[in-house]
Amino acid sequence: MMHQRTDRVMIFMIYFILSVSTFLMLYPFWNSIVIALNAGSDTAKGGVTFWPRAFTLQNFEVVFQDKRLMNGFVISVLRTVIGTLSSILLTSVFAYAMSKKQLLFRKYYMIMCIVTMYFSGGLIPSFLINRELGLMDNFWVMIVPSLISVWNMIIFRTFFLELPEGLEESARIDGCGNWGTFFKIVIPISGPVIATLSLFTAVGHWNDWFTASIYISNDRLLPIQTILQQVLSSNIMTEQLMQTNAAAQSHLSSMQNVTTKSLTMATMLVATIPILVVYPFLQKYFTKGVLIGSIKE
Amino acid sequence: MTKVKDSKSVNGGAGQSLGSRFMKQFDLQMMAIPALLLILVFSYFPMYGVLMAFQDYDIFGGFFQSPWVGFKHFQMFFESPEFWYVMRNTLVISGLRLLIGFPAPILLALMLNEVGHIGFKRIFQTISYLPHFLSWVIVSGLIMSMLATDNGSLNILLAKLGNIDEPINFLSIPEYFWAILISTGVWKEVGFSAIVYLAAIAGINPDIYEAAAIDGASRVKQIVYITIPGIASVIVIFMILDVGNILSAGFEDILLLAKNPILQEVSDVIDTYVYRVGIKSSRFSYATAVGLFKAVLSVGLLTIANAIARRMGRSLW
């Protein structure tokens, strides 16, 4: 039974490698939590790894009292909610029309959509057009250009095409038009696909820092991810806090043990919380989503 | 009720004009037209705008009245000192991703498939999928913290092992950048990318394994002779797609990790170069030309990739 031994060695190796990988996956998160919960002045001495040496909640207090960061948090929530709702609504309505055989010019509309999946004008022409449209320093630059996702439209359309035709008949007999049928019959039975695509759209909105970084210079309109990116790249959080927020300034002078690094870590965790909240739902749906995607490819 | 009429008119309504048929389904058309207008403005206008690669774009002339200059900007790019290192970085980084980032999720899926302990498997998957859903800002922040000179865990570890006397500033040393970039990419995406391969493995007929086990094949042999051939077609498809995208070597990750200007000569790829000269330096026409150069090459590469895929029996589109 020679090969039983090689099998056992292999299984042992696999558990070993996966355990090490689990540690490597988890440690950066763990360490950032530890640093965020440790007094900044103490972290500066080095050697803070697995456990906070000087436990404190001050880092989080400063983050929550900083008006600029909290404003960024609110902007992120707003763009995520408005962006997701409007995009899912418009895209699903569009997909419903595209699922109807009697829609005139359907083939041409479809070609028009497919082309955008392979060709795009690229960064600079899009930038100039959005600028021409007055979207510079405008909240709506984070919403309007990405309202229609051709990819999501195709997934919605595939789902609508598979709905039994008899379902819609009853609404038609009651005198509902296309819009009425869509909202009264189709939307209520499309729960899973709406939930899946909404979650992915929402995560995309929450995580997008790039759009705001090139279009928005007004501090009050920046989402949290973009603020965080600026903080990370300049690494002068203390100065920024002092410039923008007198309250934080007085706080900082009274709390010498809050440092740039400890504040950055706390901010990063706060910006991650919403993702952690929806993560269990994401996990429930994304395997399906990925499979839909790979079948299309 | 109108619907019933509509479908009739499509099937047998040869006598009706297009206009009246259109007006009859006006409410249905109104579900599609706003979306099509958005696509027109935000996807097709920029496609037309690509023509500015052949112009000297200025704000006052806009897309329509800026002077035409032919291939001037393309020539400038080919003759620029940046051309060689930008192309080299793009190809090297993509190549490294193909070499290391591509097999990693396949290996992971093969390993996970051998894990009999359901709880262990589930915990591992839950943890390894998470980084995929975090923004690059957060991930780069975590990596920067790991590699930092003040309380960076890697430096702490190296110091404990006695390998270094003083902390190394990893993100300011060009020699380390590619390794950092590739490992960060693997760290973020390996778990999530493994899902497709796990699904492919799950699709293999279990009878084959049973028959092999009866014939006395070890697990190792079953992996080599059943599992890997069983998912080969999926591997090939993803490999071809990756080769087709070889000019997209990364964007957000490079922008966020290569903050130090010292790294520019090893970190600048076509996409980040377009961003830098276009958005940061406002050389709009020049940057568009560079972007167009990449787009044309990419379409060529994808067409070749698809031809290969078709020969192997599976077209990408």
Contacts between the chains, C-beta under 8 A, distances in Angstrom:
chain1	res1	chain2	res2	distance
A	3	B	216	7.6
A	3	B	217	7.9
A	3	B	218	3.3
A	3	B	220	7.2
A	3	B	221	7.3
A	4	B	218	7.4
A	6	B	218	6.0
A	6	B	220	5.8
A	7	B	218	5.2
A	7	B	219	4.5
A	7	B	220	6.5
A	10	B	114	7.2
A	10	B	219	6.3
A	10	B	220	5.7
A	11	B	114	6.2
A	11	B	116	7.9
A	11	B	219	7.4
A	14	B	111	4.7
A	14	B	114	5.3
A	14	B	115	6.6
A	15	B	115	7.2
A	15	B	120	7.5
A	17	B	111	6.5
A	18	B	111	6.2
A	18	B	112	7.4
A	18	B	115	6.9
A	18	B	120	7.5
A	18	B	124	5.7
A	21	B	108	7.9
A	21	B	124	7.5
A	21	B	128	7.3
A	22	B	123	7.4
A	22	B	124	5.6
A	22	B	127	5.8
A	22	B	128	7.7
A	24	B	187	7.3
A	25	B	127	5.0
A	25	B	128	5.5
A	25	B	130	7.8
A	25	B	131	7.2
A	25	B	187	7.1
A	25	B	191	7.4
A	26	B	127	5.8
A	27	B	153	7.2
A	28	B	142	4.2
A	28	B	143	7.2
A	28	B	145	7.3
A	28	B	146	5.5
A	29	B	142	7.1
A	31	B	145	7.0
A	31	B	146	7.2
A	31	B	153	5.6
A	32	B	141	7.8
A	32	B	142	5.8
A	32	B	145	5.9
A	35	B	145	7.0
A	35	B	151	7.0
A	43	B	150	7.7
A	43	B	151	5.2
A	44	B	150	6.1
A	44	B	151	7.1
A	45	B	151	8.0
A	46	B	150	6.8
A	46	B	151	4.9
A	46	B	156	6.7
A	47	B	151	7.0
A	47	B	156	6.1
A	48	B	151	5.4
A	49	B	153	5.8
A	49	B	156	6.1
A	90	B	34	6.9
A	90	B	35	5.8
A	90	B	38	7.7
A	91	B	35	7.2
A	93	B	31	4.9
A	93	B	35	7.5
A	94	B	31	6.4
A	94	B	32	5.7
A	94	B	34	7.8
A	94	B	35	3.7
A	94	B	36	7.9
A	96	B	31	6.1
A	97	B	28	5.6
A	97	B	29	7.4
A	97	B	31	3.7
A	97	B	32	4.0
A	98	B	32	6.5
A	100	B	28	6.2
A	101	B	7	7.7
A	101	B	10	7.5
A	102	B	3	7.7
A	102	B	6	4.9
A	102	B	7	5.1
A	102	B	10	4.8
A	102	B	25	6.4
A	102	B	28	7.4
A	103	B	25	7.0
A	103	B	28	5.8
A	103	B	29	7.3
A	103	B	32	6.7
A	104	B	10	8.0
A	104	B	18	7.3
A	104	B	21	6.2
A	104	B	22	5.6
A	104	B	25	6.5
A	104	B	29	7.1
A	109	B	32	6.0
A	109	B	36	6.1
A	112	B	36	6.6
A	112	B	39	6.5
A	112	B	44	8.0
A	113	B	39	6.7
A	116	B	39	6.2
A	116	B	43	4.3
A	116	B	44	7.7
A	118	B	299	7.6
A	118	B	302	7.9
A	119	B	47	6.1
A	119	B	295	7.4
A	119	B	299	7.8
A	120	B	43	6.6
A	120	B	46	6.7
A	120	B	47	7.0
A	120	B	295	7.9
A	121	B	43	7.3
A	121	B	45	7.3
A	121	B	46	2.4
A	121	B	47	4.6
A	121	B	48	7.4
A	121	B	49	5.2
A	121	B	50	5.3
A	122	B	46	6.9
A	122	B	50	6.7
A	122	B	274	7.2
A	122	B	288	6.6
A	122	B	291	4.0
A	122	B	292	7.2
A	122	B	295	6.6
A	123	B	271	7.9
A	123	B	274	5.8
A	123	B	275	6.3
A	123	B	278	6.3
A	123	B	279	7.2
A	123	B	287	7.5
A	123	B	291	6.4
A	124	B	49	7.9
A	124	B	52	7.8
A	124	B	274	6.9
A	124	B	278	4.4
A	124	B	279	7.5
A	124	B	284	5.4
A	124	B	287	4.9
A	124	B	288	4.6
A	124	B	291	6.4
A	125	B	45	7.6
A	125	B	46	3.9
A	125	B	47	7.5
A	125	B	48	7.8
A	125	B	49	3.0
A	125	B	50	5.7
A	125	B	52	6.7
A	125	B	288	6.2
A	126	B	42	7.2
A	126	B	46	4.4
A	126	B	49	7.7
A	127	B	278	7.3
A	127	B	279	6.5
A	128	B	49	6.3
A	128	B	52	7.8
A	128	B	57	7.7
A	128	B	63	7.8
A	128	B	284	6.4
A	129	B	41	7.5
A	129	B	42	7.6
A	129	B	45	5.0
A	129	B	46	5.7
A	129	B	49	6.1
A	132	B	62	7.5
A	133	B	41	7.7
A	144	B	38	7.6
A	144	B	42	7.7
A	145	B	42	4.7
A	147	B	35	7.9
A	147	B	38	5.5
A	148	B	35	4.9
A	148	B	38	4.9
A	148	B	39	5.7
A	148	B	42	7.9
A	150	B	39	7.4
A	153	B	35	7.6
A	172	B	1	6.8
A	172	B	3	5.4
A	172	B	4	7.2
A	173	B	1	8.0
A	175	B	1	6.5
A	177	B	2	6.6
A	177	B	3	7.9
A	177	B	27	5.2
A	178	B	3	7.3
A	178	B	27	5.1
A	178	B	28	4.8
A	178	B	31	6.4
A	179	B	27	6.1
A	179	B	31	7.3
A	182	B	31	7.5
A	203	B	133	5.6
A	206	B	135	7.4
A	207	B	133	7.7
A	207	B	134	7.1
A	207	B	135	3.5
A	207	B	136	7.7
A	207	B	137	7.7
A	208	B	135	7.5
A	209	B	135	6.2
A	209	B	136	7.6
A	209	B	137	5.0
A	210	B	252	6.5
A	214	B	279	5.4
A	225	B	135	5.3
A	225	B	137	4.9
A	225	B	138	7.8
A	226	B	137	8.0
A	228	B	137	5.3
A	228	B	138	7.5
A	228	B	141	7.0
A	229	B	137	4.7
A	229	B	256	6.9
A	232	B	137	6.9
A	232	B	140	6.8
A	232	B	141	5.3
A	232	B	144	6.7
A	232	B	256	7.5
A	232	B	259	8.0
A	233	B	256	7.8
A	233	B	259	5.2
A	261	B	145	7.4
A	261	B	148	7.4
A	261	B	150	6.4
A	261	B	151	7.0
A	264	B	141	6.7
A	264	B	145	7.9
A	265	B	141	7.9
A	265	B	145	6.7
A	268	B	138	5.5
A	268	B	141	4.9
A	268	B	142	7.4
A	271	B	135	7.9
A	271	B	137	7.8
A	271	B	138	6.5
A	272	B	134	6.4
A	272	B	138	5.8
A	275	B	133	5.4
A	275	B	134	6.2
A	279	B	130	6.6
A	279	B	133	6.6
A	282	B	133	6.2
A	283	B	126	6.8
A	283	B	129	6.6
A	286	B	129	7.6
A	286	B	195	7.8
A	287	B	195	6.1
A	287	B	199	7.5
A	290	B	192	7.7
A	290	B	195	5.1
A	290	B	196	6.2
A	290	B	199	7.8
A	291	B	196	7.7
A	291	B	199	6.0
A	294	B	196	5.2
A	294	B	199	7.7
A	294	B	234	7.9
A	297	B	237	7.1
A	297	B	241	6.9
A	297	B	316	6.7
